[in-house]
Amino acid sequence: MNSKNKNTMNSKKIAVIGGGPAGMMAAATAAIRGLDVTLFEKNHLQDQVLLGKKLLITGNGRCNITNNTDVKGLMANIPTNPRFLHSAFYCFGPSDLIDIMKRYGVPVKVEDRNRVLPMSDKSKDVVNALKQYMSDQGVKVYLQEIVSVQKEATGQRFILQYKNPLTKQQAQGIFDAVVITTGGKSYPQTGSTGDGYKFAKQFGHSIVTPKAALVPLETSDAWVKSLQGVALRDVAITVYKAKKEHETKGTHETKGSREIKEIVFKDSGDILFTHYGLTGPVMYSASPHMQDFRGYNYSVEIDMFPSHTVKEWEQQLLKEIEANGKKQMANVLQGLIPKKMIPILLDVAEIHQDKVAHQITQKDRKAIVRLTKSMAIQIKRLRPIEEATVTSGGVDIQEINPSTMESKLVEGLYFAGEVIDVDGYTGGFNLQIAFSTGYIAGHNILR
């Protein structure tokens, strides 16, 4: 990317490592202050640097950039270390990001659950706006892979060793401050390969073990795999964790066993059945609450009709049965639940596939109601971190100043984005984390 020639007011040189949303925002914000900013990115398309590679695939290419809410609303949707982000959200929130997008020709729209997306539904428009934003401030962008980051013997400035991923030619540069925005370990094909953790550890930082967040779930029940491709819209889910121990206050004992169940997450949204289990936005948001599979068993209960009570749904089903007494029950259920699900549901309910409606007993009816209002599915494990939308874990927040994103251990070293041990639910919250932490790092660097 070509950048405009701009005379900097400040001779201090800043290196930003990583060209994702946090890196681009940090670079532009620092450059606005007159600092001499260079952004390094290792991703490329042919012989050109490729910025925002992960951003380009976000939301299936639509790019849910943020959520139209306030600081309180943002923090309520951050399951990991929300208080750390208070200053960042307060200094740079959704409205600030939207203003930049509009200024650079990307009007936005607000969809369900306050999700903010570009009006065009094209993530490339967001990336292009950020690229132009940096260019206008004079940020220099180089296609280079950082090999090492260390301080000079005097302890003042930073020496970066880097190499061109195409030519393998190596070089080095000296900078007054460094911002690490290399992402986590999810989607490694986008360049998030954990480089930032390595650099942070070399400076003595602690790394909270990276693990998958916002990731699909593998299930134990064999019948679930038969539903591959079935989508459920606007269903309610409840996630339970269970450990075999004596009953304690605040929990309830599962009937017929000593297994104590505790609700750890409740929400509603869309679900998709896959060959391995469950995916979809609401499943992604549930996944951060299922991390200790060695200590607990996890299960999900799905309510396919959350707008109806059990009694209301049973009455509606009874009316359908009475009105269609001569039809096979499988045909009666069409239009009420997805067609592909019907034979599996009847099988699990132990109802013969050819049974006609007037032969359905009260026991049969209640089994159908139970399976559709509280469909219990056992969770085997989370899918690998490589398939996760974001990474939970990273540089320990106790070692970062939340007001500036500067390391508490090394002067002049800053962090922003997914490399830090913070993560949010689906709905634009993780991108807002990236933009907010990137902004606060760029705004405060070397002040």
N, C-alpha and C positions, 0 to 999 in steps of 0.2 A: 504494500500500500504506500502510495506516495503521500508525503506530508508536506504541508506548506512550510516555507522558510519563515521562521519566526524568531526575532531577536529576543532572547530570554532576558528578563530583568535580574535573574539570579543565576550565578554560575554553578550552583549546586547541582550535581548530576544524580538523577534517580533512575534506578533500574526496576522495572516491573516484570516479574517472571510469570508468564501465563496470560494468554489472550482471550480469556473467557469474560463473562459479564463483570466479575469483580475486578479483573485486571484492566479491562478497558475503562471502567468507571474510575478506578484509582488513578490511571495514567492521565486521563483527561482532566480530572479534578486537580491533580498536582500541577499539571501544565498551565492551567488557568492562573495559578499563583505565580507564574513566571519561572518555574523550575525547569531544568533541562531534563526531559523525560524520555527514556528509551524503553520500549516494550519488547520483550523477547517471547517468541512463540515458535514451538517446534512442529506444529501441524502445517501441512502444505497440500496444495492441490496442484499437481504437476510441479512447476518450479516457482509457484507463488505462495506466499504465506497465507494460511487459512485461519482466520480469527473466528471465535465463537462456534467451533465445530459442534460442541454439545448443545449449545443454544439453538443451532439450526434444526435439531431433531426434537427439541422440546415440544411436548403437546402434539405429537405426530405432525410436526412441522408448522403448527399454528402459533406456538409460543405464548403460553400464559405468563405474561411478564410480571404481574403482581396481583394483589388483591385490593379491591376498593374498600379499605377499612382504615381504622385509626390505629394508633400505637397499641392500645389495649387489645384490639382485635387481632393485630399481628402477633403479639406475645401469647395470646390464648391459643394460637395455632403452631407454637414452637414447643414440641415435647422435650427437646434437649437444650438445657441451659438458656431459657428465655430471658432471664434477668440480665445476662451478659449483653444482650442486644438492645437494651432500652435506649442507651445514648445514640447508637447508630440509627435506630428507627426514628428517634425524635429529631435527629439532625437531617435525615434524608428518608422521607417516607414515600408512599405510593404516588401522592400528588406531585412530588418533585420529579419522579421518574416520568410520569405522564407528561409533565410540562416539557421535558427534554425531548420525548418522543414526538410530541406535536410540533415542537420547534423545528425538528428535522424531518417533517413531512410524514409522520406516522401517526395518524389519528387512531384512537382506540375505542373499543366498545366494552361494555360490562355485561357479562353473561351470568348464568346461574351461579349462586353462592359467591357473588361479587368478584368472579374471576375477570381479570382485565386482559384483553387480547388486542393485537393490532386489527384494525378494521378490515384489512386485506386478508387476514388469516394466514399471513406469510411471515415466517420467522426470519427470512432473509432481509425483510424490510427493517426489522429491529437491529439485526447485525450491521446492516449498511448505515443506519442512523448512528450507531455507536462508533463505527469507523470514521464517519464524517465528523462526528463530535470531536474525536481525538485529533483528526487531521487539522481541524480548524484551530486547535490549540497548539499545534506544532509538535505533537508527539511523533517520535521516530519509531518505526516498527521494523524489526529485523527477524528474518527466518533463522533462528538459531536454537539449538538445544543446549540448555545449561548443564555443564558437566559438574561444576563445583562452585560453591560460594564460601568464601573465607575472608577473614579480616587481615589487613596489612599488619606487619609486625608492630607498628605503632598503636594498633587497635583503633585507629580513626576511621579509615575508609574500607570499602569492601572490594575484593578482587573476584571477578566472575570469569571463570573459564567456560568457554562455549565452543560448539562446533556446528557447522552447517550440516543439516541432516541429509542433504543431497550430495555435496562435494566432500564431506567429512573433514573439510579444512577447519583447523582449530585456531582460536584467537582468545584474547582476554580483554577485559575492560575494567576500569576502576571507577567506583561510584561512591557517593557520600551516603546513600541510603538505599535500601532494597525492600521491595514489597513482594512477598511470596503469595501468588494467587493461582496455584497450580491445580486446584481441585482436589478431589479425594481419590478413591480407587474404583468407583463405579464407572461402568461404561469405559473400560480401558482403551477401546478402539477409538475413542475421542481424544485420547492423550492423557487421560487421568490415570496415571500409573503409579501414584504415590511418591513422585519426586520431591514434593514439598516436605513430606515427613522426613525424608533423608536429610534434606538441608537443615530442617529445624533441629533434628537430633544432633547434627554436627555442632550446633551452637548450644547444646545442653538442654534443649527443650524436651519435655515429656510428651509422649504420644499416647493418647487414649486409643486402645486397640480399635482399628477401623472395622466396622461391620455393616452389613446391608441395612439400609433404611428405604422405605417406599419401594418394596420389592414384592413380587408375586409369592404365593404360598403353595407348598406341596401338601397334598392331603393323603390320609391313610385309607379312606373309604374307597374301595374299588369301583363302586357304582358312580362316583363323581366323575371319573374319567370318561364314562359313557356319555356324559353331557357336553363333551367338547364342542365348543362353538355356540353353546346356548348363552344368551345374554339376558340378564335380569335388570330392569330399570327401576330406579328409585325404591330399592328395598332397604329395610332396616337390618342392621347386624349388631350382634352382641358378642364380644370376645370374652371367653372365660379362660382363666388359668387354674390349674388344679394340682395339688400336691397331697399325697397321702400322709395325713397327720391328724392330730386331734383337732376337733372343731375349735375355732377361736372366734372371738367377738368380731362381728362385721362380715362373717362368711356364712355360707349355708352348706349343709352336708348333702351330697348327692344321694338320692334315694337308692337303697340297695347296696351301698358301698361305703367305705370310710374315706372316699376321695372328697376333699373339700374344694368347692369351686368359688372363685372370686371374679367378679366382673372387672376387667381392666380397660375396656374400650367399648363405646357405643356410638354409632353414627348411621347415616343412611347415604345411599348413592347407587352407582351402577356396578354390576359384577359380571365377569365373563368366565365361564368354565373352560378349562384347557385340558390338554392331555396329561398334565401333571397336577392340576388342582384348580386354584382360583387366582384371578387377577382382576384388574379394574381399579378405579380411583379410590373407592372406599376400602378395598383390600390393601392398597398401598399405605393408606393412612393407619390401618390397623397394625401393619407389620412392625413398627417401632415398639409396640407393646408386647411383642412376642420374641424375646431375645434369649431367655434362659431355658432352652429345651432339655438341658440335662437335669435341671431342678424341677421343671414343671411340665405338665401336659397342657396343650392349648386346644381349644375348640371354638368354632364359630357357629352361632345360631342365626339363621336367616329368616326374617319375616317378610314373605313375599307380598303381604297385604297390610302394610303398616297403618294405613288410614282406616282399617277396620279392627274392631276388637275381635277376640276369638268368637264371642257369641254372635256378633254381627256377621262375620264371615260364615259361620256354620249355618245361620239362618238363610243367608243368600244361597249357599250350596244346596241346602234342603229344598229351596224353591226351584232351583234348576233341576234337581233330581225329580221332584214331583211333576214338573212341567214337561219332562222328557223321559217318562218312565219306560218307554219301549226302546229307547236308544241305548247302545252300549255306553258304559260309563266313560270309556276313553273318548267317545265323541262328545259327551256332555261337557267334559273338561276342556275341550278345545275352545279357544277364545278366553278362557279363564287363566290358563297357564301355558307356557310355551309348548308347542306340539311335541318336540323331541323329548321333553321332560315327562310327558304323560305315562308312557309304558314303564319308565324307570320308577316313577313315583308309585304306580300301582303295584309294581313288583315289590318294592320296599314295604309298602303297606299290606302286602300279602293278599292282594285282591286280584282275582283272575282277569286277564286281559279282555275276555269276552263277556264279562259279567254285565248284565243290563242294569239300568238305573233303578228299576223298581225292586231289584234283588239286593240292593245295597243296604246293609244293616247299619244300625246306629254305631256299632263298633267300627265298621268300614269308614263311615262318614267322619267319625272323630279321628281316625288314623290319617285321613286325607287332610283334615284341618290341622292336625298336629304337625304333619310334614311340611305344610305350606306356611304355617305361622311360626314354627320353631324348628326349622330344618337343621339338625345338628350334624356338623361335619368336623371330624378330627383333623387337626393340623399336624403334619409330620415334621416339617421344617420349613425354613425360609429358602427361597431360591438363592443361588450364589450371589456374592457381592458384585460380580461382573454384570449381573442382570438388574442390579438395583438402580433406581432413578438417582438417588443420592447416597452419600456415605455418612453414617453416623460414627462419631469418633474423630480423631485428628489431634491437632495441637491443643494441649490442655489450656483451657480458658484461664486457669489460675495464673498462668505465666504471660498473659496478654493484658494490656491496659484497655478496658472496654471503652474508654472515652477517646482513644486515639488509634487503637489496633497496634500499638507499638509493643514489641517484646519487653517484658520486665527484666529479662536477662541480658539482652544485647541492645545497646543504644543504636538507633538507626535501622533496626530490623523490624519490619511490619508484616502482618498477615491479614488476609481478607478472603472471604468466600468459604467454599466447602472444605478447604484445608483445615479450618478451625473446627473444634468439636461442638458444632451447633447444626441443627437440622430441623425442618418444619414439615407440616403435612402438605398434601397436594393442594393446589389452588392458587399457585403463584407465590407462596411464602418463601420457598427456597431461593427463587430468583431475587426476591426483595432482600433477603439476607445478603446475597452476593452484591447487589447494587449498593445497599446501605453500608456494609462494612468496607466495600471498595471506596465509596465516597469519603467516609470518615478517615480512612487511612490517607487518601490523597489530600484531604483538607488539612490534616494535622502533621503531615510528614515534615520533619526538620523545622518545626516552629520553635 
